Amino acid sequence: MSLRDKIEEANQIAVGRIIQSDPVWIDIREAGQVIDGLEDHMILHSGPPVPYADMCALHRRGMISGVLFEGWADNPEEADQLLSGGHIRIESALDHNTVGAGTGIITKSVAMMVVEDRNSGKRAATFPAEGPFQGGFCGWGLYTPEIAENLRMMKEELFPPLRRVLERTGGLPIKPILAESMQMGDENHTRQTAADLLFTHKMVLPILEEHLPQDILLKVMRYIVETPRFFHCFGQAAARSALLAASNIPYSTMVTAVGGNALEYGIKLSGTGERWFTAPAPMMKGRYISSQYTEKDQLPWIGDSCVVECAGMGGLAAAASPIVCNLRGMMLADAIALTREMETICISHNPNFPIPNLDFDCLPVGIDARLVLKTGTAPEIHGGMFNKEGGLIGAGSARIPMECFEKGLLAFRETYAQ
């Protein structure tokens, strides 16, 4: 069999793992119990690996927050000393079975939503939105007494009843929510408006059947109903569990992980395993929440939530959500054209996701590094724009740097040289 035939066969296997995935929300557990390799005195972060000394200010703040959250130090100065002295192990979230959205700060005691791909058995765990604090500790790297109390309340009061619901019902299937929401205007990266409503519809009766005390019931329902983009963590976990199943397939040139740390942006290819291929992190183009912000206030790309693009959501699903594209000044025709452009760099289409704006054609899936270089078309990724000082200041998109694919395919050729 020729090398080309081996690549084609491997890519069909890899993309098939995504298409055939069956993600189900099955549990809520502390990160140390469900993230493979996450140890005590260890903190995960978004993007490719980066030493503490080289991190952007947001990541350094998040590292200090993680140390304080776990009680490894009594104050920020002590935390900084521990980190600077190498006493805290620091690793990339995407080198584990999780996703580092935003700053992606994950320590052993963080409560995580666990999603299992019933087709492959692969599990991914992602941190939930923090109610009124939204990104809060994990996504924005913040730690205050109020955030600490909210995290305690979520873990001790909100999540036990939800765990009982999952145990009693056998879990909540995620793919039907993704499929229906993408026919209702979500692309399931920047926008989960429909998915949030569908999730609530699926959960409200099972929660009521728990016969909770009135005060706890109201807390649980308020948390679900009032938290913006509540479903976002489930879309990420569904994507990650499928991509874990599609990873480490010899000869495959499909992209299985992407993310940035504000300094570098990196990708992984299935056929080259867990190696990172990096380039300078790109800036995003989009719409700021206030006229006071300009590009000079914005960090280069930070966060891993763009792994959903690898599974055919976000920028690849632009046609499903012209509302999101309008944030960047695009019209419906532009959104459709963008998805059609993404088709030229993808291995296949996902029959689970027919889209009305595409005349019910299905969304592309499976980014092929070979096609990216052949066409000169970089994948479009959606996301939030972070202020250098912290917090979200807008929403927009970027293109993955071509240098990542050039490095990846060079390494691929060296690996499979004949």
C-alpha positions as CSV (number, residue, x, y, z in Angstrom):
1,M,0.0,0.0,0.0
2,S,1.3,3.4,-0.9
3,L,1.9,6.1,1.7
4,R,-1.0,8.1,0.2
5,D,-3.3,5.2,0.5
6,K,-2.2,4.6,4.1
7,I,-2.9,8.3,4.9
8,E,-6.3,8.2,3.3
9,E,-7.3,5.0,5.2
10,A,-6.0,6.4,8.5
11,N,-7.9,9.7,8.0
12,Q,-11.2,7.9,7.3
13,I,-10.7,6.0,10.6
14,A,-9.9,9.2,12.5
15,V,-12.8,11.2,11.1
16,G,-15.1,8.2,11.6
17,R,-14.3,8.3,15.3
18,I,-15.7,11.8,15.5
19,I,-18.8,11.1,13.4
20,Q,-19.6,8.0,15.3
21,S,-19.0,9.4,18.7
22,D,-21.9,9.2,21.2
23,P,-21.1,11.7,24.0
24,V,-23.1,11.3,27.3
25,W,-22.8,13.4,30.4
26,I,-22.4,10.8,33.1
27,D,-20.9,12.4,36.2
28,I,-19.5,15.3,38.2
29,R,-16.2,14.6,40.0
30,E,-13.2,16.4,41.3
31,A,-10.5,16.9,38.7
32,G,-8.0,14.8,40.5
33,Q,-10.4,11.8,40.3
34,V,-11.2,12.0,36.5
35,I,-8.3,13.8,34.7
36,D,-5.6,11.3,33.8
37,G,-2.2,12.2,35.3
38,L,-3.4,15.2,37.3
39,E,-1.5,15.0,40.6
40,D,-1.2,16.9,43.8
41,H,0.8,20.2,43.6
42,M,0.1,20.4,39.8
43,I,-1.8,23.0,37.8
44,L,-3.0,22.7,34.2
45,H,-3.3,25.7,31.8
46,S,-4.6,26.4,28.3
47,G,-2.5,26.2,25.1
48,P,0.9,24.6,24.4
49,P,3.3,24.0,27.4
50,V,4.9,27.2,28.7
51,P,7.2,27.8,31.7
52,Y,5.8,29.9,34.5
53,A,8.5,32.6,34.0
54,D,7.4,33.0,30.3
55,M,3.7,33.1,30.9
56,C,1.5,36.1,30.1
57,A,0.2,38.0,33.2
58,L,-3.2,36.3,33.0
59,H,-1.7,32.9,33.2
60,R,0.7,33.8,36.0
61,R,-2.3,35.2,37.9
62,G,-4.2,32.0,37.3
63,M,-1.3,29.9,38.5
64,I,-1.2,31.9,41.8
65,S,-5.0,31.6,42.1
66,G,-4.6,27.8,41.7
67,V,-2.0,27.6,44.5
68,L,-4.2,29.7,46.8
69,F,-7.4,27.7,45.9
70,E,-5.7,24.4,46.9
71,G,-4.2,26.0,50.1
72,W,-0.6,25.3,49.0
73,A,0.3,28.9,50.1
74,D,-1.2,31.5,52.4
75,N,-0.7,34.5,50.1
76,P,0.2,35.5,46.6
77,E,3.8,36.1,47.4
78,E,4.3,32.6,48.8
79,A,2.4,31.2,45.8
80,D,4.7,33.0,43.4
81,Q,7.8,31.7,45.2
82,L,6.5,28.1,45.0
83,L,5.8,28.5,41.3
84,S,9.1,30.3,40.5
85,G,11.0,27.7,42.4
86,G,9.5,24.8,40.4
87,H,7.7,23.3,43.4
88,I,4.4,23.3,41.5
89,R,4.2,21.1,38.4
90,I,2.7,23.0,35.4
91,E,1.3,21.2,32.3
92,S,-0.9,21.8,29.3
93,A,-4.6,20.8,29.7
94,L,-4.6,19.4,26.2
95,D,-1.9,16.9,27.3
96,H,-4.6,15.4,29.4
97,N,-8.2,14.3,28.9
98,T,-9.6,17.8,29.5
99,V,-9.8,21.3,27.8
100,G,-8.4,24.5,29.1
101,A,-11.0,27.1,28.1
102,G,-9.8,30.7,28.6
103,T,-6.8,30.6,31.0
104,G,-7.8,26.9,31.6
105,I,-6.7,26.8,35.3
106,I,-7.4,23.3,36.6
107,T,-6.3,21.8,39.9
108,K,-7.2,18.5,41.7
109,S,-10.1,19.9,43.7
110,V,-12.0,21.6,40.8
111,A,-15.4,20.0,40.1
112,M,-15.6,18.8,36.5
113,M,-18.4,17.7,34.2
114,V,-17.5,14.2,32.9
115,V,-18.6,13.2,29.4
116,E,-18.1,9.7,28.0
117,D,-18.1,8.8,24.4
118,R,-20.1,5.6,24.6
119,N,-18.8,4.5,21.2
120,S,-15.1,4.5,22.2
121,G,-15.3,4.6,26.0
122,K,-13.1,7.7,26.1
123,R,-13.9,10.2,28.8
124,A,-13.2,13.9,28.9
125,A,-13.8,16.2,31.9
126,T,-14.3,20.0,31.6
127,F,-14.9,22.7,34.2
128,P,-18.4,24.3,34.3
129,A,-19.3,28.0,34.1
130,E,-19.3,29.5,37.5
131,G,-22.7,31.1,37.6
132,P,-22.6,34.8,38.3
133,F,-18.8,34.8,38.0
134,Q,-19.0,33.2,34.5
135,G,-15.3,32.4,33.7
136,G,-14.3,33.0,37.3
137,F,-11.5,30.8,38.7
138,C,-10.9,28.3,35.9
139,G,-11.7,30.3,32.8
140,W,-10.4,33.7,33.9
141,G,-7.8,32.7,36.5
142,L,-9.5,34.9,39.3
143,Y,-9.6,34.0,43.0
144,T,-11.4,36.1,45.6
145,P,-13.3,35.2,48.8
146,E,-16.6,35.5,46.8
147,I,-15.3,33.2,44.0
148,A,-14.1,30.7,46.6
149,E,-17.4,30.7,48.4
150,N,-19.3,30.2,45.0
151,L,-17.0,27.3,44.1
152,R,-17.7,25.7,47.5
153,M,-21.5,26.2,47.1
154,M,-21.4,24.7,43.6
155,K,-19.5,21.6,44.8
156,E,-21.4,21.0,48.0
157,E,-25.0,22.2,47.2
158,L,-25.6,22.3,43.4
159,F,-23.7,19.3,42.1
160,P,-24.7,16.5,44.5
161,P,-28.4,16.6,43.3
162,L,-27.3,16.7,39.7
163,R,-25.1,13.7,40.3
164,R,-28.0,11.8,41.7
165,V,-30.0,12.7,38.5
166,L,-27.3,11.3,36.3
167,E,-27.1,8.1,38.4
168,R,-30.8,7.6,38.3
169,T,-31.3,8.4,34.6
170,G,-28.1,6.9,33.2
171,G,-26.7,10.2,31.9
172,L,-27.7,12.9,29.4
173,P,-26.9,12.3,25.7
174,I,-25.2,15.4,24.3
175,K,-25.2,14.8,20.5
176,P,-29.0,15.3,20.1
177,I,-28.7,18.7,21.8
178,L,-25.7,19.7,19.6
179,A,-27.6,18.6,16.5
180,E,-30.8,20.4,17.2
181,S,-29.2,23.6,18.5
182,M,-27.1,23.9,15.3
183,Q,-30.4,24.0,13.4
184,M,-31.6,26.7,15.7
185,G,-28.7,29.2,15.3
186,D,-25.9,28.0,17.5
187,E,-22.4,27.1,16.2
188,N,-21.6,25.8,19.7
189,H,-18.5,27.7,20.3
190,T,-19.3,31.4,20.7
191,R,-23.1,30.8,20.9
192,Q,-25.0,28.2,22.9
193,T,-28.4,30.0,23.2
194,A,-30.5,27.2,21.8
195,A,-28.4,24.5,23.4
196,D,-28.9,26.1,26.8
197,L,-32.7,26.0,26.3
198,L,-32.6,22.4,25.1
199,F,-30.4,21.4,28.0
200,T,-32.8,23.0,30.5
201,H,-35.8,21.3,28.8
202,K,-34.1,17.9,29.1
203,M,-33.1,18.4,32.8
204,V,-36.0,20.2,34.4
205,L,-38.3,17.2,35.0
206,P,-35.5,14.8,36.2
207,I,-34.4,17.5,38.7
208,L,-37.9,18.0,40.0
209,E,-38.2,14.2,40.4
210,E,-35.4,14.4,43.0
211,H,-37.9,16.1,45.4
212,L,-35.2,18.5,46.6
213,P,-35.8,21.0,49.4
214,Q,-37.2,24.2,48.0
215,D,-34.1,26.3,48.6
216,I,-31.8,23.8,47.0
217,L,-34.1,23.3,44.1
218,L,-34.2,27.0,43.4
219,K,-30.4,27.2,43.6
220,V,-29.9,24.4,41.2
221,M,-32.5,25.7,38.7
222,R,-31.2,29.3,38.9
223,Y,-27.7,28.1,38.3
224,I,-28.7,26.3,35.1
225,V,-31.2,28.9,33.8
226,E,-29.3,32.1,34.7
227,T,-25.7,31.0,33.8
228,P,-24.8,32.4,30.4
229,R,-23.5,29.7,27.9
230,F,-24.1,27.0,30.5
231,F,-23.9,24.3,27.8
232,H,-20.4,25.4,26.6
233,C,-18.5,22.9,28.8
234,F,-20.6,20.0,27.5
235,G,-19.8,20.8,23.8
236,Q,-16.1,21.0,24.7
237,A,-16.2,17.7,26.5
238,A,-18.1,16.0,23.7
239,A,-15.5,17.2,21.2
240,R,-12.6,16.3,23.4
241,S,-13.8,12.7,24.1
242,A,-14.3,12.1,20.3
243,L,-10.9,13.6,19.5
244,L,-9.2,11.4,22.1
245,A,-10.7,8.4,20.3
246,A,-9.4,9.9,17.0
247,S,-5.8,10.5,18.4
248,N,-2.7,8.4,17.8
249,I,-3.8,6.8,14.6
250,P,-0.7,6.0,12.6
251,Y,-0.5,7.8,9.2
252,S,-3.4,10.2,10.0
253,T,-2.9,13.9,9.1
254,M,-6.1,14.9,10.9
255,V,-5.9,17.7,13.5
256,T,-6.9,16.4,16.9
257,A,-6.1,19.4,19.2
258,V,-5.6,23.2,19.0
259,G,-5.1,25.9,21.5
260,G,-3.2,29.0,22.5
261,N,-1.5,30.5,25.6
262,A,-1.3,34.1,24.4
263,L,2.3,33.6,23.4
264,E,2.1,30.5,21.1
265,Y,-0.7,28.7,19.3
266,G,-0.3,25.0,18.8
267,I,-1.8,22.0,17.0
268,K,-1.5,18.3,17.3
269,L,-2.0,15.7,14.5
270,S,-3.4,12.2,15.0
271,G,-0.5,10.5,13.3
272,T,2.2,12.3,15.3
273,G,0.7,11.6,18.7
274,E,1.1,14.2,21.5
275,R,3.7,16.4,19.8
276,W,2.9,20.1,19.6
277,F,3.5,22.2,16.5
278,T,3.5,25.9,17.4
279,A,3.7,29.4,16.0
280,P,3.1,32.9,17.5
281,A,-0.5,33.2,18.8
282,P,-2.7,35.2,16.4
283,M,-4.8,38.2,17.2
284,M,-8.6,38.1,16.9
285,K,-10.8,40.2,14.7
286,G,-14.3,40.9,16.0
287,R,-16.5,43.3,17.9
288,Y,-15.6,44.8,21.3
289,I,-18.2,45.2,24.0
290,S,-17.3,48.9,24.4
291,S,-15.7,51.6,22.2
292,Q,-13.1,52.1,24.9
293,Y,-11.3,48.9,23.7
294,T,-9.1,48.5,20.7
295,E,-6.6,45.8,19.6
296,K,-3.9,47.3,21.9
297,D,-6.0,46.1,24.8
298,Q,-6.4,42.6,23.5
299,L,-4.3,39.5,24.3
300,P,-3.2,37.2,21.4
301,W,-5.2,34.0,21.4
302,I,-5.6,32.3,24.7
303,G,-7.7,29.2,25.4
304,D,-8.4,25.7,24.2
305,S,-12.2,25.9,23.6
306,C,-11.4,25.9,19.9
307,V,-11.0,22.1,20.1
308,V,-14.7,22.2,19.1
309,E,-13.5,23.3,15.7
310,C,-11.6,20.1,15.3
311,A,-14.9,18.3,15.8
312,G,-16.8,20.4,13.2
313,M,-18.3,23.2,15.4
314,G,-17.4,26.9,15.8
315,G,-15.8,28.4,12.8
316,L,-16.4,25.4,10.6
317,A,-20.1,25.7,11.5
318,A,-20.3,29.4,10.6
319,A,-23.3,28.8,8.3
320,A,-25.3,27.5,11.2
321,S,-25.0,30.7,13.1
322,P,-25.0,33.9,11.0
323,I,-25.8,35.7,14.3
324,V,-22.3,35.0,15.4
325,C,-20.8,36.0,12.1
326,N,-22.7,39.2,12.2
327,L,-20.7,40.1,15.3
328,R,-17.8,40.5,12.9
329,G,-19.7,42.4,10.3
330,M,-20.6,39.4,8.1
331,M,-23.8,38.7,6.4
332,L,-25.6,35.4,5.9
333,A,-24.0,34.8,2.5
334,D,-20.6,35.4,4.1
335,A,-21.3,32.8,6.8
336,I,-22.3,30.2,4.2
337,A,-19.2,31.0,2.1
338,L,-17.0,30.5,5.2
339,T,-18.4,27.0,5.9
340,R,-18.0,26.2,2.2
341,E,-14.4,27.3,2.4
342,M,-13.8,25.1,5.4
343,E,-15.1,22.2,3.4
344,T,-12.0,22.4,1.2
345,I,-9.7,21.5,4.1
346,C,-11.8,18.8,5.7
347,I,-11.8,15.1,5.3
348,S,-15.6,14.5,5.4
349,H,-19.0,15.8,6.4
350,N,-20.9,14.9,9.6
351,P,-24.3,13.4,8.7
352,N,-25.4,14.2,12.3
353,F,-25.4,17.9,11.6
354,P,-27.6,19.0,8.6
355,I,-27.9,22.8,8.4
356,P,-30.9,24.7,7.1
357,N,-28.7,27.6,5.7
358,L,-26.8,25.0,3.7
359,D,-30.0,23.6,2.2
360,F,-29.6,20.8,4.7
361,D,-26.2,19.9,3.6
362,C,-24.1,18.6,6.5
363,L,-21.2,20.4,8.2
364,P,-17.6,19.6,7.3
365,V,-15.5,17.8,9.8
366,G,-11.9,16.6,10.2
367,I,-9.3,19.2,9.4
368,D,-6.6,17.7,7.2
369,A,-3.2,19.4,7.6
370,R,-2.4,18.3,4.0
371,L,-5.4,20.1,2.6
372,V,-4.6,23.2,4.6
373,L,-1.2,23.5,3.0
374,K,-2.5,22.5,-0.5
375,T,-5.2,25.1,-0.6
376,G,-3.5,27.7,1.5
377,T,-6.6,27.9,3.6
378,A,-6.2,28.1,7.4
379,P,-9.0,26.9,9.7
380,E,-11.3,29.6,11.1
381,I,-11.6,29.6,14.8
382,H,-14.2,31.5,16.9
383,G,-13.7,32.7,20.5
384,G,-13.7,35.4,23.1
385,M,-11.3,38.3,23.1
386,F,-9.4,38.7,26.4
387,N,-8.2,42.0,27.9
388,K,-4.5,42.0,28.8
389,E,-5.7,43.1,32.2
390,G,-8.2,40.3,32.5
391,G,-11.9,39.7,31.5
392,L,-13.6,39.4,28.2
393,I,-13.8,42.4,26.0
394,G,-15.5,41.0,22.9
395,A,-16.0,38.1,20.5
396,G,-14.5,37.4,17.2
397,S,-12.4,34.9,15.2
398,A,-8.9,34.2,13.9
399,R,-7.1,31.8,11.6
400,I,-4.8,29.1,12.9
401,P,-1.2,30.1,11.8
402,M,0.0,28.2,8.7
403,E,3.3,27.7,10.4
404,C,1.7,25.2,12.7
405,F,0.7,23.0,9.8
406,E,4.1,23.4,8.0
407,K,5.9,22.2,11.1
408,G,3.3,19.4,11.7
409,L,3.6,18.0,8.2
410,L,7.4,18.2,8.2
411,A,7.4,16.1,11.4
412,F,4.9,13.8,9.8
413,R,7.1,13.2,6.8
414,E,10.1,12.5,9.0
415,T,8.0,10.0,11.1
416,Y,6.8,8.1,8.1
417,A,9.7,8.5,5.7
418,Q,10.1,5.4,3.5
